[in-house]
Amino acid sequence: MSGGFDVIVIGGGPAGEVAAGQLAERGRAVALVERELVGGECSYWACMPSKALLRPGELLDEIARVPGVADDAPARGLDAAAVLRRRDEVIHGLDDAAQLPWLEQRGVTLVRGQARLAGERRVAVTVAGAEGGEPVVHEAREAVVLSTGSGALLPPIPGLVDAQPWTSREATTADAVPATLLVLGGGVVGVELAQAWASLGARVTVIEAADRLIAREEPFASMQVAEGLQRRGVALRVGVGAASVARAEDGTTVTLEDGERLTGERLLVAIGRRVRTDDLGLETVGLEPGKPIEVDERTRVPGRSWLYAIGDVNGRAQLTHMGKYQARVAVDAICGGTLRVRADGPLAPRVIFTDPSVAAVGHTLASAREAGIAARAVDRDTSGTAGASFHGRDAPGTTRFVLDTERELLVGATFVGSDVAELLHAATVAIAGEVPLATLRHAVPAFPTRSELWLGLAVDG
């Protein structure tokens, strides 16, 4: 057994990095155990590479909206090879060397290998290729933090596994543009990667079993994202699922539940995520493998005061920024503070980086009413401000503020339009802080900016 650490963090993605770094800054002796790359899914196979693939096409769309700026650029299209090279730069060629100085500067000990719990405050780490293959057991004097994230979910569709489909990992790191791409799933990953590969020249079809894309968001967001994809030539099959999948010499064929057969060079499965808890040793501490780990408002596992679970692994809000938020709460709890989680779950801030993009926080109108809130909506054309004359000119999109008419509070906001992500945080602050509408009416947006959308609350709020 090793000499031990104060805290052992299992999983070196964004949440684990934040937890390890902040604990070390507070004087704890910390080990961070990572079996793949420090930086995790988001840095190498999800958020960062997908945005590198999406941004060139979004920029080309914006150029087309501004008269006099490279008027022939949209016709010339993108240099796919250059886009892929830039993507590779963003993910550092799947090398995490650039991440390590941050840990070293804080005195975090990096342990590379597969970690499993081995009883209370004990972590067994197996190092790949190590002689004998015997795990080294490390002792945690104070706490163990689980931050192992999630992986792509493959549904039990006949023939799917044998067809060797892309998951988000393969789709974000592919070294060539497929001629045709089938995307199974019309959620966030599905619509973002459909747009990315369509902008690079692939003929893309999205298959979604629900009756609309991005079904958790406002119906107008679903419609406007669907229209944006169709403008790029993406074909949509909505309201019908896949019945079976077969691999052939010319690609992969998906037979839909209505009998239609679609064939593509590649098939991307993007229907959801599964938590990585099946090989974590949870059974050694009385927990069930393969399921999200239940935690309390301090991210602590009930009945186990030494064990914490942050990020995707607890299933509360599978978003990178929410994992980092939970990490801060866990660090505070381990160090004797009183901070509690207040803002995660399905109402957390979220962005879909399509064009039009979707930025939302809090309730939709439907979810507010389902929660028993006396809710009404204030809707605005996202392009209907003076600032939109210069950014996102005439781009389609709707903004909705959801108001609680009894408490006179903002409880939800959805922005759909060109590059609306940076509009979101003001709404997040207003909702998290429960700022009264009477106060928000005095938060005057500068002219001419797109933030004048908030004047809708001054007039109608």
N, C-alpha and C positions, 0 to 999 in steps of 0.2 A: 504493500500500500504506500502511496505517495505521502509526503509530509502534510498535505492538505492545504486548503484555501479557506478564506472566509466565505466566499460565494463562488459557486460554479454556475456558469451560464451555458446552457446547451443550445447551440444554434447561433451562427454568426451572421444572420441577416440583419436588416436595419434595426429591428427591435432589440435583438440580442446585442448588437454593437452599442446601442445607446445605453442599455442596462449595464453592460460591462464597463464602458467608459466612464459613466457617471458614478458608479460604485467605486471604481479605482480613484477617481478624483476626490471622493469622500474618505479615502484612506483605507479602503478594504483591499485585501489581497484577493485578486480575482483571476479565475481561469475561464477562458472562452473556448469551448469545444466546438469545432466545425469539421464536418466530414467532407465538404466540397470546397466552395470558395467563400472567403470572408466577404461579406456584402450581400450574399444570398440571392434568392430568386429575383428580387426587384432589380438589383444592379446588373445582372447578367442575362436573364431570360424573360423578363417581364416589363416592368415600368420603363426602364431606361432604353433598352433596344427598341421597344415598340414605339416610343416617342421619337427616337432617331429615324425610324422608318416613316413615321407619319408627318413629321415637320416639313420636309421638302414639298410634299403635295399640298399641304395647307398654305405654305408660302406662295406656291404657284397660283392657288386660288385667289389669294389676296392681291397678288400682282395684277391679276386679270380685272380686279375691281377698281384699280387706280389708273385712270387714263394717263398715258404718257410714260408709263414705266414698263420698259421692255415689252412693248405691245405684242411681239411675236413669241414671247416666252411660253404662253400656254400651248401654242401650236407645236413648239419644239419639244415640249414635254420634259421629263426628267432623265438624267443620266443615272440609270439604275446601278451601274457598277460603282459610281462615285457615292451614291447613297449607301450602298452596302459597305464600302470602305469606311465611310464616316461612322456607320453603325458599329463596325469593328473597333474603331477608336474609342467610342463611347463605352464599350464593354471591355476595353483593354485586352482584346484578343482572348477573352476568357482566362485572364491571368489576374490574380488578386494582389500582386506585389504592391500596387499603389495604395492598397487599403491598410497595409501592415504598419507603416510609420505612425498612423493615428493611434493604434493600439500600443505600440512601443512607447510613445511619448507619455502615455498614461500609466504605464507599468502593468498592462494587462498581459497575462501569460496565455499565449495561443497554444492550444493542444489540438493537433489535427488527428481526427479519427472518428469512429462511430461510437457515440455515447449511449449508454443505457443505465437507467437507475438500477441500483443493486441494494435496495433497502433504504432506510431513512438516512438522508444526508450523504449517501454513498453513490458515486458515479463510476461505472466501469467503462473504460475507453479502449477500444480495439483499434490499433493502428494498421491500416492496410499495408500488407507486405512485410509486417514485422515478423521477425524470426520466432517461430513457435505459435504465433497468433494468439497468445494469452493476453487478455485485457489487463490494463493497469487500473487499479481501483484508487480513486481520489476521494478524500473526505472533505465535506463542506462544513465548516464550523457553524455558520449561521444559516445559509439558505442555498437552495438550488432553484434556478430560474429556467423554465422550459420555454424555448423559443424556436421550435423546429419547423414552423411554417406549414405550408400546404403544397400539394402537388396536383397535377391535372387529374380529373375524374374521367374514367372511361366507363360509360354505361354498358349494361349487359345486352348489347345489340348483337344478334347472331352475325359472326364473321368479322366483327370490328377489330378485335385484338389481332387476329391473323392477318388483317390487312395492313398492319403496322402504320397506323395513321400518325400524322404530326400531332403533337400537343403544342401548347404555347412555347415550349422550349425550342422545338425544331422550327416552329414558324417564325420566331424572332431571331434565330441565328442562321437561317438557311443561307447558302452561299450563291444561290442562283434563283431567278424569278421563274416560278412554274408557269407553263403556258395556260393551264387551267387549274383552279383551286376550288374545291368544295369546302364550305365551312359549316360544320354541324354545331349550331348554337348561335343565337342572336342576342346574347348578352354583351357585356362590356368588351370582353376579349374578342368575341366573334366579330362585332361590328368594327372595332378598331383595326384588327388585322385584315379584315375584308377590305377596308378602305386603303390600308397601307399597301397591300399587294396589288390591288387594282390600280393605284396611282403609279405603280412601277411596271404595269403592262400586263398583269395576269387577268384572265377572264374568270370572274369570281361569281359563285352562287352561294347564298346563305340559306340554310335550312333551319327553320325555327318552329318547334312544335306548338308553342304558345300562339295566341292570336295576334301578337304584335312583338316587335323587337323591344329590347331594354324594358321589359314589362313592369319593373318596379318603379319606373319614373312616370311623369305625367304623360297622358295619352298624346298630347301635342308634341312632346319631345320624341316619342316613338315615331310619329308620323313624319316629323321633319328630318330625323336621322335617316329614316327609310328613303325619303325623297332624295336626300343628299347622296346616299349610296347609289340609287338608281341613276342619278345624273352622271355618275362615274361609270355607268355600264354594269353595275353589280345587279345580278338577277336575284330575286327574293322568292323563297317558297315558305310562306308563313301560314301557321295553323295546321301543319302536317309534319309528323315525325318520321324518323327513319325506321324502317322495318327490318332491313338487313344490309350487310356490306359484303362486297366480294372484291378481292384483289385479282386483277388481270394484267396481261402484258402491256396494255395501253393505259393503265392507271387503275383507279379504284372506282367501282360502281356502287352507288347507294340506291337501294330500292325504297321508295317512300311508301307510307302506309296507304296512299291512294293508288299505288301501282306504278307511278312514274319512276323511271330509271334515269339517274344522272351519273355521268362519268367525268372524272377529273384526273389530271396528272397527280395531284396531291389531294388528300383529305385531311383537314384540320378539325380536331375534336375540341370544342370550346364550350362545354355545357356546365362547367362548374369545377369546384376544387374539393379535394379531400384532405383532411388534416393528417399530418405525419405523426401519428401516435401509435402505429401498429408495431413498431420495433424500438420502443423507447423504455422497455422494462417497467411499464406502469403496473403490471401485475405484482411486482415486488413490494409495492406500497399500497396495494388494495384498490387499484384503479383499473378500469377496463380499457384494454388497448383498442385502437381503431376508431375511437370516438373523440369528439371535442372534449377538452378538459374543462370541467365546470370550475369557475372561479367566483370569488365574491367581489365586492366593489373596491377591494384593495389588490386585486388580481391574485389573491392567495387561494390555494385549493382548500376548500372547507375540511376541517378536521386534521389538517396537516400544516401547522403554523410555519414550517420551514420551506414549503414548496409553493412556487409561483408559476403561473403560465401566462405568457403574453403573446400578442400578435395572433396570427391566423389559427394557431394551435388551440385557442380557447373558443373559436367559432363565433365570437361576439360581433366582430366587424373585420372582415378580411380585406383590410386596406393598410398599406404601408404606414401612412401617417397615424392611423389608429394604433398600430403596434408600437410605434415610437412613443405615442402618448401613454399607452399602458406601461411601457418600460419606465417612464418617469414616475408613474404612480408606484410601481413595484420598488424602485430604488428608494423612494421616500418612505415606504412602509418598512423596508429592511433596515433603514437607518433611523427608525423610530418616529417618523413623522405621522401626520394624520390625513394626508391627501387621499382622496377617493375618486374613483372613476365616475364621471357625470355625463360624459358626452360621446360614448361609443354606442355601438348597436346600429340598427338599420337607419337611424336618422342622422348618422355621421355625415360630414361633408364628403362629396364624391364628384369626380369629374370623368367624363367620357370624351376622349380627345379626337373625336371625329370632326368633320366640317359639314354642317354646323356641329359645334361641340355642345356638350351638356354639362352644366355645373349646378349642383343641387345640394341643399342641406335641409335637414328637418323634414317636415311632413310634405307630402303631396296633398292636394285638396281632398282626395278620396281617403287617404290614410288618416288625415286629421278628423274627418267626419266619422270614420270607423272607430277612432279613439274617443269619440264622444265630445269632441271640441265643436263649439259653435263657430264653424269656420266659413269664411268667404274668401274669394280670390280677387286680386287686383291684377289684371293682365295688361301688358304693354308690348308693343312691337320693339324688339331688341334694337333694331336699326332706326328707331324713331327718336333719336337724340341728335343734337348738333355734333357731338363727338363722333357719331357713327357716319357722318359725312366724310370722315378722314380714315376711319378704321372699320372694316366690315361694311363698307358702303353697299347698301341695298341687299345685303346678305339676308337670307330667310332666317327667321327665328322669333321666338316668343319668350317673354319674361313674365313669370308669375310670382307674386307675393301672396302667401297664405296667411290670413290674419285670424286670430282668436278674438272674436267680437265682444266676448264677455270680459276677458282680462285685458283687452286692448294691447295685445302683444303680437309680434311677428313670430310665427311658429314654423314657417317653411318658405323656401325660395328656390325657384328653378330658373336658370338662365339658359336659353338656347340661342346660339348664334355663332358668329365667327370669333374664335379665340376668346371665349368668355371666362376662362378659368380664373383669371385674376380679378374678376368681379365678385367672386364668391366669398372672400374672407370677411368683407363688411357684413354680409348677411350672417355668417357664422358667429361673428362677435355679437351682433344684435340678438341672435337667438340664444346663444350660450349665456349672455349677460342678462337676458330677459329685459331688454331695454324697452321702456314703454313707448308706444307709438307717439305719444305726446312729446317725448324727448327726441325721437328719431326725426320728427318734422323740423327740428332745429339743426340737424346735421346737414348742412347745406353742401351739395356737391358742386365742385368747381365747373366753370364754363370755359370752353366747350369740351366736356368729357362724356364718355358713355355712362358714367356714374349718375348722370342726370335721370337715369331710369328710376332712381330712388324718389324723384319728385312725384311719382305716382302715389306714394304714401302721403305726401303733403296735400295732394288734391283729393284723393279718394279714400285715404286710409282712415 
